[in-house]
Amino acid sequence: MRNFIPAKKRVDVSPGESVRIIRELQGLTQTQLSELCGIPQTTISGIETGRINLGVERAKALAIALRCHPAVLVFPGWEVPNAA
């Protein structure tokens, strides 16, 4: 097995920013995302701006709608330490 060096974190991204980035990359408005996941648009806005905590259940619903793993939203800047 080859050794690898994990990528360095270059930018700090909050869970809300992660939701916004993935939503925008998919060309979705907050209203469209709201319709896909059943979370009110005002709540999505609050999550993206950091006024409302993402939470596990919201992360699951958003991940399904955004077709990504919930961990991508909940832990956007998390790095796996190199196991010895």
mmCIF file of the C-alpha atoms, coordinates in Angstrom:
data_MODEL
# 
_entry.id   MODEL 
# 
loop_
_atom_site.group_PDB 
_atom_site.id 
_atom_site.type_symbol 
_atom_site.label_atom_id 
_atom_site.label_alt_id 
_atom_site.label_comp_id 
_atom_site.label_asym_id 
_atom_site.label_entity_id 
_atom_site.label_seq_id 
_atom_site.pdbx_PDB_ins_code 
_atom_site.Cartn_x 
_atom_site.Cartn_y 
_atom_site.Cartn_z 
_atom_site.occupancy 
_atom_site.B_iso_or_equiv 
_atom_site.pdbx_formal_charge 
_atom_site.auth_seq_id 
_atom_site.auth_comp_id 
_atom_site.auth_asym_id 
_atom_site.auth_atom_id 
_atom_site.pdbx_PDB_model_num 
ATOM 1  C CA . MET A 1 1  ? 0.000   0.000  0.000   1.00 0.00 ? 1  MET A CA 1 
ATOM 2  C CA . ARG A 1 2  ? 1.345   3.426  -0.909  1.00 0.00 ? 2  ARG A CA 1 
ATOM 3  C CA . ASN A 1 3  ? 1.714   6.221  1.565   1.00 0.00 ? 3  ASN A CA 1 
ATOM 4  C CA . PHE A 1 4  ? -0.197  9.366  0.817   1.00 0.00 ? 4  PHE A CA 1 
ATOM 5  C CA . ILE A 1 5  ? -0.168  12.920 2.022   1.00 0.00 ? 5  ILE A CA 1 
ATOM 6  C CA . PRO A 1 6  ? -3.627  14.376 2.651   1.00 0.00 ? 6  PRO A CA 1 
ATOM 7  C CA . ALA A 1 7  ? -4.423  17.654 0.954   1.00 0.00 ? 7  ALA A CA 1 
ATOM 8  C CA . LYS A 1 8  ? -3.946  20.732 3.085   1.00 0.00 ? 8  LYS A CA 1 
ATOM 9  C CA . LYS A 1 9  ? -6.952  22.753 4.058   1.00 0.00 ? 9  LYS A CA 1 
ATOM 10 C CA . ARG A 1 10 ? -6.839  25.939 2.026   1.00 0.00 ? 10 ARG A CA 1 
ATOM 11 C CA . VAL A 1 11 ? -10.150 27.544 2.938   1.00 0.00 ? 11 VAL A CA 1 
ATOM 12 C CA . ASP A 1 12 ? -12.341 27.347 6.032   1.00 0.00 ? 12 ASP A CA 1 
ATOM 13 C CA . VAL A 1 13 ? -15.906 26.559 4.983   1.00 0.00 ? 13 VAL A CA 1 
ATOM 14 C CA . SER A 1 14 ? -18.859 26.440 7.363   1.00 0.00 ? 14 SER A CA 1 
ATOM 15 C CA . PRO A 1 15 ? -21.660 23.892 6.949   1.00 0.00 ? 15 PRO A CA 1 
ATOM 16 C CA . GLY A 1 16 ? -23.948 26.675 5.698   1.00 0.00 ? 16 GLY A CA 1 
ATOM 17 C CA . GLU A 1 17 ? -21.400 27.816 3.145   1.00 0.00 ? 17 GLU A CA 1 
ATOM 18 C CA . SER A 1 18 ? -21.013 24.215 2.033   1.00 0.00 ? 18 SER A CA 1 
ATOM 19 C CA . VAL A 1 19 ? -24.777 23.985 1.428   1.00 0.00 ? 19 VAL A CA 1 
ATOM 20 C CA . ARG A 1 20 ? -24.703 27.218 -0.586  1.00 0.00 ? 20 ARG A CA 1 
ATOM 21 C CA . ILE A 1 21 ? -21.680 26.198 -2.660  1.00 0.00 ? 21 ILE A CA 1 
ATOM 22 C CA . ILE A 1 22 ? -23.103 22.786 -3.571  1.00 0.00 ? 22 ILE A CA 1 
ATOM 23 C CA . ARG A 1 23 ? -26.542 24.284 -4.282  1.00 0.00 ? 23 ARG A CA 1 
ATOM 24 C CA . GLU A 1 24 ? -25.059 26.939 -6.577  1.00 0.00 ? 24 GLU A CA 1 
ATOM 25 C CA . LEU A 1 25 ? -22.806 24.412 -8.348  1.00 0.00 ? 25 LEU A CA 1 
ATOM 26 C CA . GLN A 1 26 ? -25.953 22.459 -9.180  1.00 0.00 ? 26 GLN A CA 1 
ATOM 27 C CA . GLY A 1 27 ? -27.670 25.584 -10.487 1.00 0.00 ? 27 GLY A CA 1 
ATOM 28 C CA . LEU A 1 28 ? -30.422 25.530 -7.871  1.00 0.00 ? 28 LEU A CA 1 
ATOM 29 C CA . THR A 1 29 ? -32.102 28.469 -6.192  1.00 0.00 ? 29 THR A CA 1 
ATOM 30 C CA . GLN A 1 30 ? -32.990 28.301 -2.522  1.00 0.00 ? 30 GLN A CA 1 
ATOM 31 C CA . THR A 1 31 ? -36.641 27.977 -3.563  1.00 0.00 ? 31 THR A CA 1 
ATOM 32 C CA . GLN A 1 32 ? -35.875 25.028 -5.856  1.00 0.00 ? 32 GLN A CA 1 
ATOM 33 C CA . LEU A 1 33 ? -33.840 23.320 -3.133  1.00 0.00 ? 33 LEU A CA 1 
ATOM 34 C CA . SER A 1 34 ? -36.691 23.934 -0.704  1.00 0.00 ? 34 SER A CA 1 
ATOM 35 C CA . GLU A 1 35 ? -39.092 22.155 -3.038  1.00 0.00 ? 35 GLU A CA 1 
ATOM 36 C CA . LEU A 1 36 ? -36.707 19.204 -3.412  1.00 0.00 ? 36 LEU A CA 1 
ATOM 37 C CA . CYS A 1 37 ? -36.060 18.661 0.292   1.00 0.00 ? 37 CYS A CA 1 
ATOM 38 C CA . GLY A 1 38 ? -39.172 20.005 2.024   1.00 0.00 ? 38 GLY A CA 1 
ATOM 39 C CA . ILE A 1 39 ? -37.253 22.507 4.148   1.00 0.00 ? 39 ILE A CA 1 
ATOM 40 C CA . PRO A 1 40 ? -38.679 26.050 3.992   1.00 0.00 ? 40 PRO A CA 1 
ATOM 41 C CA . GLN A 1 41 ? -36.691 28.496 1.866   1.00 0.00 ? 41 GLN A CA 1 
ATOM 42 C CA . THR A 1 42 ? -36.332 30.846 4.855   1.00 0.00 ? 42 THR A CA 1 
ATOM 43 C CA . THR A 1 43 ? -34.715 28.034 6.842   1.00 0.00 ? 43 THR A CA 1 
ATOM 44 C CA . ILE A 1 44 ? -32.308 27.267 3.986   1.00 0.00 ? 44 ILE A CA 1 
ATOM 45 C CA . SER A 1 45 ? -31.402 30.963 3.891   1.00 0.00 ? 45 SER A CA 1 
ATOM 46 C CA . GLY A 1 46 ? -30.784 30.889 7.650   1.00 0.00 ? 46 GLY A CA 1 
ATOM 47 C CA . ILE A 1 47 ? -28.599 27.788 7.344   1.00 0.00 ? 47 ILE A CA 1 
ATOM 48 C CA . GLU A 1 48 ? -26.545 29.311 4.543   1.00 0.00 ? 48 GLU A CA 1 
ATOM 49 C CA . THR A 1 49 ? -25.959 32.534 6.496   1.00 0.00 ? 49 THR A CA 1 
ATOM 50 C CA . GLY A 1 50 ? -25.204 30.746 9.777   1.00 0.00 ? 50 GLY A CA 1 
ATOM 51 C CA . ARG A 1 51 ? -28.257 32.035 11.670  1.00 0.00 ? 51 ARG A CA 1 
ATOM 52 C CA . ILE A 1 52 ? -29.761 28.521 11.886  1.00 0.00 ? 52 ILE A CA 1 
ATOM 53 C CA . ASN A 1 53 ? -27.838 25.363 12.772  1.00 0.00 ? 53 ASN A CA 1 
ATOM 54 C CA . LEU A 1 54 ? -27.834 22.713 10.075  1.00 0.00 ? 54 LEU A CA 1 
ATOM 55 C CA . GLY A 1 55 ? -28.623 19.760 12.357  1.00 0.00 ? 55 GLY A CA 1 
ATOM 56 C CA . VAL A 1 56 ? -28.599 16.068 11.504  1.00 0.00 ? 56 VAL A CA 1 
ATOM 57 C CA . GLU A 1 57 ? -32.127 15.719 10.096  1.00 0.00 ? 57 GLU A CA 1 
ATOM 58 C CA . ARG A 1 58 ? -31.814 18.817 7.914   1.00 0.00 ? 58 ARG A CA 1 
ATOM 59 C CA . ALA A 1 59 ? -28.390 17.629 6.735   1.00 0.00 ? 59 ALA A CA 1 
ATOM 60 C CA . LYS A 1 60 ? -29.909 14.301 5.672   1.00 0.00 ? 60 LYS A CA 1 
ATOM 61 C CA . ALA A 1 61 ? -32.776 15.963 3.776   1.00 0.00 ? 61 ALA A CA 1 
ATOM 62 C CA . LEU A 1 62 ? -30.456 18.456 2.071   1.00 0.00 ? 62 LEU A CA 1 
ATOM 63 C CA . ALA A 1 63 ? -27.925 15.739 1.200   1.00 0.00 ? 63 ALA A CA 1 
ATOM 64 C CA . ILE A 1 64 ? -30.593 13.677 -0.520  1.00 0.00 ? 64 ILE A CA 1 
ATOM 65 C CA . ALA A 1 65 ? -31.783 16.707 -2.491  1.00 0.00 ? 65 ALA A CA 1 
ATOM 66 C CA . LEU A 1 66 ? -28.214 17.759 -3.358  1.00 0.00 ? 66 LEU A CA 1 
ATOM 67 C CA . ARG A 1 67 ? -27.135 14.161 -4.118  1.00 0.00 ? 67 ARG A CA 1 
ATOM 68 C CA . CYS A 1 68 ? -24.162 14.180 -1.757  1.00 0.00 ? 68 CYS A CA 1 
ATOM 69 C CA . HIS A 1 69 ? -23.180 12.517 1.508   1.00 0.00 ? 69 HIS A CA 1 
ATOM 70 C CA . PRO A 1 70 ? -24.418 14.359 4.639   1.00 0.00 ? 70 PRO A CA 1 
ATOM 71 C CA . ALA A 1 71 ? -20.837 14.497 5.964   1.00 0.00 ? 71 ALA A CA 1 
ATOM 72 C CA . VAL A 1 72 ? -19.938 16.786 3.060   1.00 0.00 ? 72 VAL A CA 1 
ATOM 73 C CA . LEU A 1 73 ? -22.397 19.303 4.510   1.00 0.00 ? 73 LEU A CA 1 
ATOM 74 C CA . VAL A 1 74 ? -21.833 18.727 8.230   1.00 0.00 ? 74 VAL A CA 1 
ATOM 75 C CA . PHE A 1 75 ? -18.019 18.481 8.196   1.00 0.00 ? 75 PHE A CA 1 
ATOM 76 C CA . PRO A 1 76 ? -16.934 20.439 5.102   1.00 0.00 ? 76 PRO A CA 1 
ATOM 77 C CA . GLY A 1 77 ? -13.412 21.218 6.279   1.00 0.00 ? 77 GLY A CA 1 
ATOM 78 C CA . TRP A 1 78 ? -12.678 18.084 8.258   1.00 0.00 ? 78 TRP A CA 1 
ATOM 79 C CA . GLU A 1 79 ? -9.462  16.236 7.519   1.00 0.00 ? 79 GLU A CA 1 
ATOM 80 C CA . VAL A 1 80 ? -8.788  12.598 8.336   1.00 0.00 ? 80 VAL A CA 1 
ATOM 81 C CA . PRO A 1 81 ? -5.592  12.327 10.409  1.00 0.00 ? 81 PRO A CA 1 
ATOM 82 C CA . ASN A 1 82 ? -2.932  10.071 8.986   1.00 0.00 ? 82 ASN A CA 1 
ATOM 83 C CA . ALA A 1 83 ? -3.324  6.690  10.729  1.00 0.00 ? 83 ALA A CA 1 
ATOM 84 C CA . ALA A 1 84 ? -0.071  5.212  11.916  1.00 0.00 ? 84 ALA A CA 1 
# 
